[in-house]
Each structure stands twice: as C-alpha cells, then as structure tokens.
Amino acid sequence: MRVLGPRRGRTPALLAAAALGLSVLVGSGAAVAGHHHGPQAVQPPPAAPSSASQIQNIDQVKTAIKGYYGDEIDPTRVNPIDGTPLHTFNPDGNYAHEVGGIVRSAKKTLAFAKQQHPNATHRAVLFDVDDTLLNTYPYEIYSNFVYNPTSNAAFVNGDVFRAVPHMVSLEKKAEKLGYTVFFLTGRPETQRSGTIANLTGEGYDVTSSHLFLKDYGVDTWLGSCASACTTTQYKSLTRKHIEKDLGYRIVGNFGDQYSDLLGGYANRTFKLPNPMYYLP
C-alpha cells in the first residue's frame, strides 16, 4: 500500500478535500470494471476549485472519518512514541460492518472458483498489508492524518496495529480452500521483521518468502521503472512476477487503494474501505 518507501507521494484524503474523505479512482477505471468488489470511488473536487463550496471542510471530514470508524480508546495498546493509549476502531461500527460484507462476498468468490476448478494447482490470493490486513487508524489519529516516515516506522516496528476486522478469517478460509497466500506491501524491506511480527501476532499465517516488501536492489522484476515505480507499477509488476516467474494464478487481489488493484494479473479484485488517505 505504500509508495516509494513508505507512502512517499501519498495524498491525505483530507487534502483531497479532496475526495470527500474517500479513496478516489483516477485514470483507467475500466481496468477494474467487472471484477471489482467493495466500496465505489467518489469523485474528487476540481483540481483548481473556483469556489470554496466545491471543497468539503477538512474539520468535517476528520469528524466523519472518526464517526465511520467508531473512534474509541484501546486500553490494551500504547503509543510506541509517547506511551499513551491508542485510538482504535469499534469492532461493531460501520467500518467493521462494511468490511464484513466485502469479506462475505470474497469467501463466496474464492469457494466458487475452487468448485469450478477443484483440481487446479498453484492458485493464489494476494493481500496488501496496511489497511487491508492491518488497520492503521491509530497512527492516523496520532499524526492528525499527516504522514511522517519516522513516526510511522515507530508504529510499524512497535507491533501495535490491530487486524482489519474479518480479514484473518478470510485468510484462513483461503488457506483451507487450498490457495497459496501472498502478501505485497510498499513498506521497505527494512520493516520486514516488524511487519511479520504484527501480522503473525494478529493471527495471520505468514511465510516470509511469500511476503514482498519494496527492495529495488533485489526486486529485479521492477527494472522497467527503476527506482521510481508508482504504486500501480510496483504492485502490478510484482503480481506479474508471481504469475509469470513463480507460476501461480492470482484468483483474488485485495487492497485498500485502487492503485493496489490496477494493472492486471488477478482474476478478481476486492477494494477495502479507507477514507484516511489516497495513494495514486
């Protein structure tokens, strides 16, 4: 989910007033049409608004985001920087319920694909990490929705993010159906140990060789965009590597950004909700 290690070039949803606090699809939406499950894109305001009325008020967007997640304090987890209790989402709130609907649809899709081709081998599912498997809402509240690589790294390596609701059960279901599970994140390779610790601590089954973090020195399949891949390039080229070089067929691709999903090399795409920021 991250760009140019990590989140360089990220546009906060608040800035995009921007997108009215929701993720926005820019460009070739047709690449996802017919295969997409999950929240639909909301069009952003004009790039050069002629009137303030064309932009939603940032404070109102922040309030709406907190209401959507069902903001509450998690007394079991503390901020790795200052030791204060972290904010978290309500497991019975609107965000959790929306994800639950997407997960139910995904489970049916994966089961149907298995039923249609019961003897197929090397079939896989692929998950993004941030806000697809691990919810970063606590960091966004701490940072007031402004990304900083140093403070973000402290949260990533601090093993504090809770699992996105219902997603552990989806990963377990995929494994039970015989799918190989891959993980693909724009986090840098230096955050591998922290990423594995947080994922496994939340209940996901992670094979390190199936976890892709960004490392231009090793990821030779990214050569066409050198050291400046966009999120779409990085994600799609890595999916191509999984399919063409490793010999798997990705049946389901899961991400919270449309840039996680564009570029092909997946039968079906599933968009998880994320109104907090937008990665082009």
N, C-alpha and C positions, 0 to 999 in steps of 0.2 A: 503494500500500500504506500510505500514511501518513495520519494523521488530523489535521485542524486544524493543519496545517503545523508540522512533521512529527511524527507519532506522538504528538501530544497525546492523552491518554486511553488510551494503549497499556497493556495489562496484560501484564507479563512472564509467560512460560509458567512460570517458576519460582514466581511469586507465586501463580498459579493452581494451584499445587502439583499444583497448580492444574491442571488439565488434564493431569496426569501428564506434563508436559513436552511435550504435543502440542497442536496447534491444536484449538479446540473450536467446534462449531456451536451457536449459540444461536438459538432462535426458529424461524422457518418453514423447516425443512429441506425441506419439500415443494417449495419453490421451485426446488431444485436436483435433486430426485429425478428419475431417468430421463434426465438429461442430464449427469450428473456423472462425471468420470473422475479417479482419483487417490486419495490416502490418505483413509480414512474417519475421521470425527470420533470422538474419545474423550471420554466424558462426564467433566465436571469433578467434583471433590469437592463436598460440600454447601457452600452459601454460609456457613453457620454450623455447622461441624462440632461434634459432641458428643464426639468422641474424636480424639486425635492420630493414631490408626491409620487414620483416614479420609483423611489427607493424606500424600502421598509426601514423603520427606525431601528438602529442597532440595539438599543436597550430592550426594545420589544422583542427582537429576535432572540436575545440572550434569555429573556424570561420564558419565551415559548420553548426554547430548547430544554431548559431546566424542567418545565412542565411536562414535556414529551417524555423525558427520561424518568420523571418521577423522582426528582432530586431528594436524596436522603443521606445521612451520615452513616458510614460503615465503621463501627467501633472496633472491628477486628483487624483493620489495616491502617497503617500510618504512613504519612508522607515521608519518603526517604530523605527529604531535604531538611524539613523542619520538625518532623516528629508529630505533627498534628493529625487528627483523624481525617481520613479521606472521604470525599463525597462519592456517591455511587448511584446506580440506577435502582428503581423499585422493581423487584422481580415480578410484581403483579401489575406493572404500569403499562402504558400504551406502547412504549418501545418494545418491551418484552413480548407483549401480545402480537405486535406486528411481526417480529422475528419468528414467533411461533407459527404463524400462518405460512411464512416462507419455508420454514423447515418441514412442515407437514407436506407441502407441495413437493419439496425436493426429495423427501423419502419415497413418495409415490413414484416420482420420475425415475429414481435410481432402481427401485424394485421392478418397475415395468421394463426398464432397459435390460435388467438381469433376466427377467422372464422371457423376453423376446429372443435373447441370445444366451441361453443358460450355459453353453459350453465355451463361450468366448473367454480368452485369456488376455492378460496384460491390459485390463480395463482399469482406469484410474479416475479418481476425483482429485481436484486441486483446490486448496484453500489459501486465500490471503490470510494475514495474521491480524494486524491492527484493525479493530472494529469489524472484523469478520469472525475471528475466533476469540480475541482478547479485547475487551471493552476499555477504551482509553478515556472515557468520560472524566475520571478523577483527575487526569493530567490537564484536560482542557479547562476544567473549573479552576484548578490551581493556577494555571498560566493565563487565565482570563481569555482563553481561545487564541493566544499568541504563541506560536511555536518557537522554542529555543532549543538548539541541539544539545546543550549541556544539561539543562534541567530535564529534558526528555530522556536522555541517556540514563540519568539517575533513576527515573521511574522504570525504564525498561530493565535495567540491571537490578532494580530493587525488588522485582518479583511481586508487584502489587496489583496488577490488573486482573480483574475477575473475568471468567469466561463469558462470552456473549451468550445470553440465555438460549437454551435449547441446542446450541451448536455441538456440545460434547456428545449428546445423544445422536446427532446426525452423523458425526464422525464414526461413532461406534456402529451405527446402522450400516454405513458404507463398508466398514471392515467386515461385518457379519455377512454382507451380501457378496463378499469376495473382491471388492475393489481395493486396489493399491492406493494409499493416501499420500499425496504430495502437499508440501507447504511452500508457498512462494511469497516472500516479503521483500520490500525495498529497504528494510533495515540493513545496515552494513554488516559485513562478516564479523567485525569486532564485537557484535552483540549476540553472537551465536549462543554462548553459554547462558546468558540471561534469558534469551528467548526460549530455549529448550526448558530451562528451569521453570519459567512461568507457565508454559504450555502443559508440561507434564504435571506440574503442581495443581493445575485446574482440571486434570483428568484426561487430557488428550494423549494419544499414543503417538510418539514422535520417533521416527528413525532418522538419525542425523543426516544420513546420505540422501534422504528424501526431503530435506529442508534446504531450500535455496534462499540464501541471503546475497546481497549485492557485493561482488568482488570482481572488479574489472580485470585484475591481474590473473584470475583463474577462469572466469566465465568466458571462454573463447567464443562461444556462440553469440556474444554481444558485439562482435567485432565490427558489424556493419554500422553501428552507431558509436563506436569507440568508447570514450569515457563520458559521453553526454547523452545517454539514452533518455528519452521521455519515459514516463511511466508505461504508456501503451507499448512502446518498443521493448522495454525491458521485460514486461510481463509476457507479451506475445512471442518474443524470441525465445524466452525460456520455455514456454509451452511447446514451441516448435521443437526445441531440443529434447524435451521429454517424449514427444511423439516420434520425431524422425530419428533421433540418435539413440534414445533409450528403448524405443519400440512399444510405447504404451499408447492407448487411445483414451483421451480425456473425455469422459462422459459428462461430467459436471464441473463447471468452473465457478467458484464462489468468491465474491469480492464486495466491498462497500463503496467502491468508486467505479464509475463507468470505464475509466482507464485501466482497471483491473480486468475488464471483460472484453474490450475491443481487440481486434486483431486476429480473430480466428483461433484455430487449434483447440476447439472444445465443441462437443455436440450441443450442450445446453449451458446457459449462463444464468446465475442467480445473483441478484443485486440485494445486498443487505442495506438497511437504512442507516444513514449517517448524515445528520444535518449540521455537523460541527465544523467541517472544512471540506474543501474541494481540491482534488489533485487532477490537473489537466493532463 
